[in-house]
Amino acid sequence: MSQHTTFVNETIEMAAQTRDGSQNPRQLRSSNWLPGTVYHKSLSPSLSIQVPMHEFTYKYNRGARVFRFSGLEKPITVKAHQVQYHHVSLQLLNVEFLLVDSTAQN
């Protein structure tokens, strides 16, 4: 019996980048980036980011839901709130995150 790594109840460290809007989401995905948005009442407007497609997909599909993103202005902790999939290919299209650690923004 093979054993699969699971990431349930773990905070996953991952690099992320701020998304500037110069590339549309389809271009990001073709470059192996997954577009995402971080929401919180302290963030106005919301924060547009991009995360590595394959790394996020691997960890999300194995139960990871809480992520700590570095590579931004300040590291933030977020929870994956809503994930949008393509209805035929099941490829991840977009992720909405909720900010967990609001003190990282102060």
VOMI-658053 format. One record per atom (N, C-alpha, C): y, z, x; atom name; residue in one letter. Coordinates in steps of 0.05 Angstrom, whole numbers, plus 32768, in hexadecimal, padded with zeros to 4 digits. Atoms other than C-alpha are relative to their C-alpha. Example, Ala and Ser with C-alpha at 12.3 -4.5 7.8 and 13.67 -1.06 7.14 Angstrom:
BEGIN
<<7FE8; 8000; 8012>; "N"; "A">
<<7FA6; 809C; 80F6>; "CA"; "A">
<<8018; 8000; 8012>; "C"; "A">
<<7FE8; 7FFF; 7FF0>; "N"; "S">
<<7FEB; 808F; 8111>; "CA"; "S">
<<8016; 800E; 7FF1>; "C"; "S">
***
This chain:
BEGIN
<<7FE9; 8000; 8011>; "N"; "M">
<<8000; 8000; 8000>; "CA"; "M">
<<8019; 8000; 8012>; "C"; "M">
<<7FE8; 8001; 7FF0>; "N"; "S">
<<8043; 7FEC; 801E>; "CA"; "S">
<<8015; 8013; 7FF5>; "C"; "S">
<<7FEB; 7FED; 8008>; "N"; "Q">
<<807D; 801C; 801D>; "CA"; "Q">
<<801B; 7FF2; 8002>; "C"; "Q">
<<7FE5; 800C; 8000>; "N"; "H">
<<80C3; 8005; 800A>; "CA"; "H">
<<8014; 8016; 8004>; "C"; "H">
<<7FEA; 7FED; 7FFD>; "N"; "T">
<<8101; 8028; 8021>; "CA"; "T">
<<8010; 8001; 7FE7>; "C"; "T">
<<7FEE; 7FFC; 8017>; "N"; "T">
<<8129; 8045; 7FE8>; "CA"; "T">
<<8019; 8010; 8009>; "C"; "T">
<<7FE7; 7FF3; 7FF9>; "N"; "F">
<<8170; 805D; 7FEA>; "CA"; "F">
<<800B; 8011; 7FE9>; "C"; "F">
<<7FF8; 7FF0; 8017>; "N"; "V">
<<8172; 8086; 7FAA>; "CA"; "V">
<<800B; 801B; 800A>; "C"; "V">
<<7FF3; 7FE6; 7FFA>; "N"; "N">
<<81A1; 80C3; 7FAE>; "CA"; "N">
<<800A; 8001; 801D>; "C"; "N">
<<7FF5; 8000; 7FE5>; "N"; "E">
<<81BC; 80AD; 7FF2>; "CA"; "E">
<<801C; 7FF3; 7FFF>; "C"; "E">
<<7FE6; 800E; 7FFC>; "N"; "T">
<<8203; 809A; 8006>; "CA"; "T">
<<7FFC; 7FED; 8017>; "C"; "T">
<<8006; 8015; 7FEC>; "N"; "I">
<<81FD; 8058; 802B>; "CA"; "I">
<<801A; 7FF9; 800E>; "C"; "I">
<<7FE9; 8009; 7FF0>; "N"; "E">
<<822D; 8049; 8064>; "CA"; "E">
<<7FFF; 7FE1; 8002>; "C"; "E">
<<7FFF; 801D; 7FFF>; "N"; "M">
<<8244; 8001; 8062>; "CA"; "M">
<<801C; 7FF7; 8007>; "C"; "M">
<<7FE6; 800C; 7FF9>; "N"; "A">
<<827C; 7FD6; 807E>; "CA"; "A">
<<800A; 7FF0; 7FE8>; "C"; "A">
<<7FF3; 8010; 8015>; "N"; "A">
<<82AD; 7FB7; 804D>; "CA"; "A">
<<801A; 7FF5; 800A>; "C"; "A">
<<7FE7; 800B; 7FF8>; "N"; "Q">
<<82EB; 7F8D; 8052>; "CA"; "Q">
<<8012; 7FFE; 7FE8>; "C"; "Q">
<<7FED; 8005; 8016>; "N"; "T">
<<832A; 7F89; 8028>; "CA"; "T">
<<8000; 7FE2; 7FFB>; "C"; "T">
<<7FFF; 801C; 8008>; "N"; "R">
<<832B; 7F47; 8002>; "CA"; "R">
<<801C; 7FF8; 7FFA>; "C"; "R">
<<7FE4; 8008; 8003>; "N"; "D">
<<836D; 7F22; 8005>; "CA"; "D">
<<8004; 7FEB; 7FEA>; "C"; "D">
<<7FFD; 8013; 8015>; "N"; "G">
<<835F; 7EEF; 7FCF>; "CA"; "G">
<<8003; 7FE3; 8009>; "C"; "G">
<<7FFD; 801C; 7FF7>; "N"; "S">
<<8364; 7EB1; 7FFC>; "CA"; "S">
<<7FE7; 7FF0; 7FFB>; "C"; "S">
<<8019; 800D; 8007>; "N"; "Q">
<<831B; 7EA1; 7FED>; "CA"; "Q">
<<7FF8; 8008; 7FE4>; "C"; "Q">
<<800A; 7FF8; 801A>; "N"; "N">
<<82FF; 7E9E; 7FA7>; "CA"; "N">
<<7FE4; 800C; 8003>; "C"; "N">
<<801A; 7FF2; 7FFE>; "N"; "P">
<<82BF; 7EC5; 7F97>; "CA"; "P">
<<7FE9; 7FEE; 8008>; "C"; "P">
<<8015; 8012; 7FF9>; "N"; "R">
<<8293; 7E88; 7F9D>; "CA"; "R">
<<7FFF; 7FFA; 801E>; "C"; "R">
<<7FFE; 8004; 7FE3>; "N"; "Q">
<<82AC; 7E7B; 7FE4>; "CA"; "Q">
<<7FF6; 8018; 800F>; "C"; "Q">
<<8009; 7FE7; 7FF3>; "N"; "L">
<<82A0; 7EC4; 7FF6>; "CA"; "L">
<<7FE1; 8001; 7FFF>; "C"; "L">
<<801D; 7FFF; 8002>; "N"; "R">
<<8258; 7EC1; 7FDC>; "CA"; "R">
<<7FF2; 7FEC; 8012>; "C"; "R">
<<800C; 8014; 7FEF>; "N"; "S">
<<824A; 7E81; 8002>; "CA"; "S">
<<8002; 8008; 801D>; "C"; "S">
<<7FFD; 7FF5; 7FE5>; "N"; "S">
<<8261; 7EA6; 8041>; "CA"; "S">
<<7FF2; 801A; 8003>; "C"; "S">
<<8010; 7FE8; 8000>; "N"; "N">
<<8231; 7EDF; 8031>; "CA"; "N">
<<8010; 801A; 7FFD>; "C"; "N">
<<7FF1; 7FE8; 8008>; "N"; "W">
<<8266; 7F0F; 8017>; "CA"; "W">
<<7FFF; 8003; 7FE2>; "C"; "W">
<<8000; 7FF9; 801C>; "N"; "L">
<<8263; 7F31; 7FD4>; "CA"; "L">
<<801B; 800B; 7FF8>; "C"; "L">
<<7FE6; 7FF5; 8009>; "N"; "P">
<<82A6; 7F3A; 7FB0>; "CA"; "P">
<<7FFC; 8019; 7FEF>; "C"; "P">
<<8001; 7FE7; 800F>; "N"; "G">
<<82B3; 7F7E; 7F93>; "CA"; "G">
<<801C; 800B; 7FFA>; "C"; "G">
<<7FE7; 7FF3; 8008>; "N"; "T">
<<82E9; 7FA8; 7F73>; "CA"; "T">
<<7FFB; 801E; 7FFE>; "C"; "T">
<<8002; 7FE3; 8001>; "N"; "V">
<<82F5; 7FF2; 7F7B>; "CA"; "V">
<<8015; 800A; 7FEC>; "C"; "V">
<<7FEE; 7FF6; 8014>; "N"; "Y">
<<8314; 8016; 7F3F>; "CA"; "Y">
<<8002; 801E; 8002>; "C"; "Y">
<<7FFB; 7FE3; 8003>; "N"; "H">
<<8333; 805B; 7F38>; "CA"; "H">
<<801C; 8003; 7FF6>; "C"; "H">
<<7FE5; 7FFC; 800A>; "N"; "K">
<<836F; 8078; 7F16>; "CA"; "K">
<<8015; 8002; 8016>; "C"; "K">
<<7FEE; 7FFE; 7FEA>; "N"; "S">
<<838E; 8084; 7F5A>; "CA"; "S">
<<8005; 7FE5; 800E>; "C"; "S">
<<7FFD; 801B; 7FF5>; "N"; "L">
<<8387; 803A; 7F6C>; "CA"; "L">
<<800E; 7FEF; 7FEC>; "C"; "L">
<<7FF2; 8012; 8012>; "N"; "S">
<<83BB; 8010; 7F4B>; "CA"; "S">
<<8010; 7FED; 8011>; "C"; "S">
<<8016; 800D; 800E>; "N"; "P">
<<83AE; 7FD7; 7F50>; "CA"; "P">
<<7FE5; 8007; 800D>; "C"; "P">
<<801B; 7FFB; 7FF5>; "N"; "S">
<<8363; 7FD9; 7F5D>; "CA"; "S">
<<7FFE; 7FF3; 801C>; "C"; "S">
<<8005; 8009; 7FE4>; "N"; "L">
<<8348; 7FCB; 7FA3>; "CA"; "L">
<<7FEB; 7FEA; 8000>; "C"; "L">
<<8013; 8017; 7FFE>; "N"; "S">
<<8327; 7F87; 7FAE>; "CA"; "S">
<<7FF4; 8001; 801C>; "C"; "S">
<<800E; 7FFE; 7FE7>; "N"; "I">
<<82F2; 7F8A; 7FE4>; "CA"; "I">
<<7FEA; 7FEB; 8001>; "C"; "I">
<<8018; 8010; 7FFD>; "N"; "Q">
<<82B7; 7F62; 7FFF>; "CA"; "Q">
<<7FED; 800F; 8012>; "C"; "Q">
<<8015; 7FF2; 7FF1>; "N"; "V">
<<8275; 7F7D; 8019>; "CA"; "V">
<<7FEB; 7FEB; 8008>; "C"; "V">
<<8015; 8013; 7FF8>; "N"; "P">
<<823C; 7F5B; 803E>; "CA"; "P">
<<7FEB; 7FFD; 7FEA>; "C"; "P">
<<8011; 8007; 8016>; "N"; "M">
<<8212; 7F38; 8009>; "CA"; "M">
<<7FE3; 800B; 8003>; "C"; "M">
<<801C; 7FF9; 7FFD>; "N"; "H">
<<81CC; 7F42; 8025>; "CA"; "H">
<<7FFB; 801E; 8004>; "C"; "H">
<<8003; 7FE3; 7FFB>; "N"; "E">
<<81D5; 7F8A; 803D>; "CA"; "E">
<<8004; 800F; 7FE5>; "C"; "E">
<<7FFC; 7FF2; 8019>; "N"; "F">
<<81F2; 7FA0; 7FFA>; "CA"; "F">
<<7FE9; 7FFB; 7FEC>; "C"; "F">
<<8016; 8008; 8013>; "N"; "T">
<<81BD; 7F7A; 7FD1>; "CA"; "T">
<<7FE7; 8010; 8007>; "C"; "T">
<<8018; 7FF2; 7FF7>; "N"; "Y">
<<8184; 7F99; 7FFB>; "CA"; "Y">
<<8002; 801D; 7FF8>; "C"; "Y">
<<7FFE; 7FE3; 8006>; "N"; "K">
<<819E; 7FE0; 7FF3>; "CA"; "K">
<<8003; 8006; 7FE3>; "C"; "K">
<<7FFD; 7FFB; 801C>; "N"; "Y">
<<81B3; 7FDA; 7FAB>; "CA"; "Y">
<<7FE6; 7FFC; 7FF1>; "C"; "Y">
<<8019; 8005; 800D>; "N"; "N">
<<8170; 7FBD; 7F96>; "CA"; "N">
<<7FEB; 8016; 8007>; "C"; "N">
<<8012; 7FEA; 7FF9>; "N"; "R">
<<814E; 7FF9; 7FB7>; "CA"; "R">
<<800C; 801B; 7FF8>; "C"; "R">
<<7FF7; 7FE8; 800C>; "N"; "G">
<<8176; 802C; 7F90>; "CA"; "G">
<<801B; 800C; 8009>; "C"; "G">
<<7FE6; 7FF5; 7FF6>; "N"; "A">
<<81B7; 8037; 7FB7>; "CA"; "A">
<<8015; 7FFB; 7FEA>; "C"; "A">
<<7FEB; 8002; 8014>; "N"; "R">
<<81F1; 8044; 7F88>; "CA"; "R">
<<801B; 800B; 800B>; "C"; "R">
<<7FE8; 7FF4; 7FF4>; "N"; "V">
<<8222; 806C; 7FB3>; "CA"; "V">
<<8003; 7FF6; 801D>; "C"; "V">
<<7FFB; 800C; 7FE7>; "N"; "F">
<<8242; 804B; 7FEF>; "CA"; "F">
<<8019; 800C; 800D>; "C"; "F">
<<7FE8; 7FF8; 7FF1>; "N"; "R">
<<8272; 8061; 8025>; "CA"; "R">
<<8008; 7FE7; 8011>; "C"; "R">
<<7FF6; 8018; 7FF4>; "N"; "F">
<<829B; 8025; 803B>; "CA"; "F">
<<8013; 8006; 8017>; "C"; "F">
<<7FED; 7FFF; 7FE9>; "N"; "S">
<<82BB; 8022; 8080>; "CA"; "S">
<<800B; 7FE4; 8004>; "C"; "S">
<<7FF4; 801A; 7FFB>; "N"; "G">
<<82E5; 7FE9; 809B>; "CA"; "G">
<<8018; 7FFB; 7FEE>; "C"; "G">
<<7FE9; 8003; 8010>; "N"; "L">
<<831B; 7FF3; 8067>; "CA"; "L">
<<8017; 8011; 800D>; "C"; "L">
<<7FEA; 7FF1; 7FF5>; "N"; "E">
<<835E; 8015; 8072>; "CA"; "E">
<<7FF7; 801D; 8005>; "C"; "E">
<<800D; 7FE5; 7FFD>; "N"; "K">
<<833A; 8058; 8067>; "CA"; "K">
<<7FE4; 7FFD; 7FF5>; "C"; "K">
<<801B; 8000; 800C>; "N"; "P">
<<82EF; 8064; 805B>; "CA"; "P">
<<8001; 800B; 7FE4>; "C"; "P">
<<8002; 7FF6; 801C>; "N"; "I">
<<82DF; 806D; 8011>; "CA"; "I">
<<7FE3; 8002; 7FF7>; "C"; "I">
<<801B; 7FFD; 800D>; "N"; "T">
<<82A3; 8084; 7FE9>; "CA"; "T">
<<8002; 7FF6; 7FE4>; "C"; "T">
<<8000; 800C; 801A>; "N"; "V">
<<8293; 805C; 7FAB>; "CA"; "V">
<<7FE4; 8001; 7FF3>; "C"; "V">
<<8019; 8002; 800F>; "N"; "K">
<<825E; 8057; 7F75>; "CA"; "K">
<<7FFF; 7FE4; 7FF3>; "C"; "K">
<<8003; 801A; 800D>; "N"; "A">
<<8244; 8013; 7F5E>; "CA"; "A">
<<7FFF; 8005; 7FE2>; "C"; "A">
<<7FFD; 7FFB; 801C>; "N"; "H">
<<8259; 8011; 7F16>; "CA"; "H">
<<7FF4; 7FE9; 7FEF>; "C"; "H">
<<800A; 8017; 800F>; "N"; "Q">
<<824B; 7FCB; 7EFC>; "CA"; "Q">
<<7FFB; 7FE9; 8014>; "C"; "Q">
<<8008; 8016; 7FEF>; "N"; "V">
<<8226; 7F92; 7F1F>; "CA"; "V">
<<7FFC; 7FE8; 7FEE>; "C"; "V">
<<8003; 8019; 800F>; "N"; "Q">
<<822C; 7F4B; 7F06>; "CA"; "Q">
<<7FED; 7FED; 800F>; "C"; "Q">
<<8014; 8012; 7FF5>; "N"; "Y">
<<81F1; 7F1C; 7F11>; "CA"; "Y">
<<8003; 7FE4; 7FF4>; "C"; "Y">
<<8001; 801A; 800B>; "N"; "H">
<<81EB; 7ED1; 7F09>; "CA"; "H">
<<7FE8; 7FFF; 7FED>; "C"; "H">
<<8015; 7FFE; 8015>; "N"; "H">
<<81C1; 7EC7; 7EC9>; "CA"; "H">
<<7FE7; 7FF0; 8006>; "C"; "H">
<<8018; 8010; 7FF9>; "N"; "V">
<<8191; 7E94; 7EE8>; "CA"; "V">
<<7FF4; 8009; 801B>; "C"; "V">
<<8009; 7FFA; 7FE5>; "N"; "S">
<<818D; 7EA2; 7F33>; "CA"; "S">
<<7FFD; 801E; 8006>; "C"; "S">
<<7FFF; 7FE2; 7FFC>; "N"; "L">
<<8198; 7EEE; 7F2C>; "CA"; "L">
<<800E; 8008; 801A>; "C"; "L">
<<7FF0; 7FFA; 7FE8>; "N"; "Q">
<<81C6; 7EEA; 7F69>; "CA"; "Q">
<<8016; 8013; 7FF7>; "C"; "Q">
<<7FE9; 7FEE; 8006>; "N"; "L">
<<81F9; 7F22; 7F6B>; "CA"; "L">
<<801A; 7FF0; 8001>; "C"; "L">
<<7FE7; 800F; 8001>; "N"; "L">
<<823D; 7F06; 7F58>; "CA"; "L">
<<8019; 8012; 8006>; "C"; "L">
<<7FE9; 7FEE; 7FFE>; "N"; "N">
<<826C; 7F42; 7F57>; "CA"; "N">
<<7FF8; 801D; 7FFB>; "C"; "N">
<<8006; 7FE3; 8004>; "N"; "V">
<<826B; 7F8E; 7F5B>; "CA"; "V">
<<801A; 800E; 7FFA>; "C"; "V">
<<7FEA; 7FEE; 8006>; "N"; "E">
<<829A; 7FC0; 7F3B>; "CA"; "E">
<<7FF8; 801C; 8009>; "C"; "E">
<<8005; 7FE5; 7FF6>; "N"; "F">
<<829E; 8003; 7F5E>; "CA"; "F">
<<8014; 8014; 7FF5>; "C"; "F">
<<7FEF; 7FEB; 8007>; "N"; "L">
<<82BB; 8045; 7F49>; "CA"; "L">
<<8004; 8012; 8019>; "C"; "L">
<<7FFA; 7FEF; 7FE9>; "N"; "L">
<<82DE; 806F; 7F7F>; "CA"; "L">
<<7FF6; 801C; 7FFA>; "C"; "L">
<<800B; 7FE5; 8003>; "N"; "V">
<<82B9; 80B1; 7F88>; "CA"; "V">
<<8011; 8014; 800F>; "C"; "V">
<<7FF1; 7FED; 7FEF>; "N"; "D">
<<82E0; 80D1; 7FC0>; "CA"; "D">
<<801E; 7FF8; 8000>; "C"; "D">
<<7FE4; 8008; 8004>; "N"; "S">
<<8328; 80CB; 7FA8>; "CA"; "S">
<<8012; 800C; 8016>; "C"; "S">
<<7FF0; 7FF4; 7FEB>; "N"; "T">
<<8340; 80F7; 7FE2>; "CA"; "T">
<<8004; 7FED; 8017>; "C"; "T">
<<7FFE; 8014; 7FEA>; "N"; "A">
<<8334; 80BC; 8012>; "CA"; "A">
<<8018; 7FEE; 7FFC>; "C"; "A">
<<7FE9; 8011; 8005>; "N"; "Q">
<<836E; 8098; 7FF1>; "CA"; "Q">
<<801B; 800F; 8005>; "C"; "Q">
<<7FE7; 7FF1; 7FFD>; "N"; "N">
<<83A1; 80D0; 7FFC>; "CA"; "N">
<<800A; 7FFF; 801D>; "C"; "N">
***
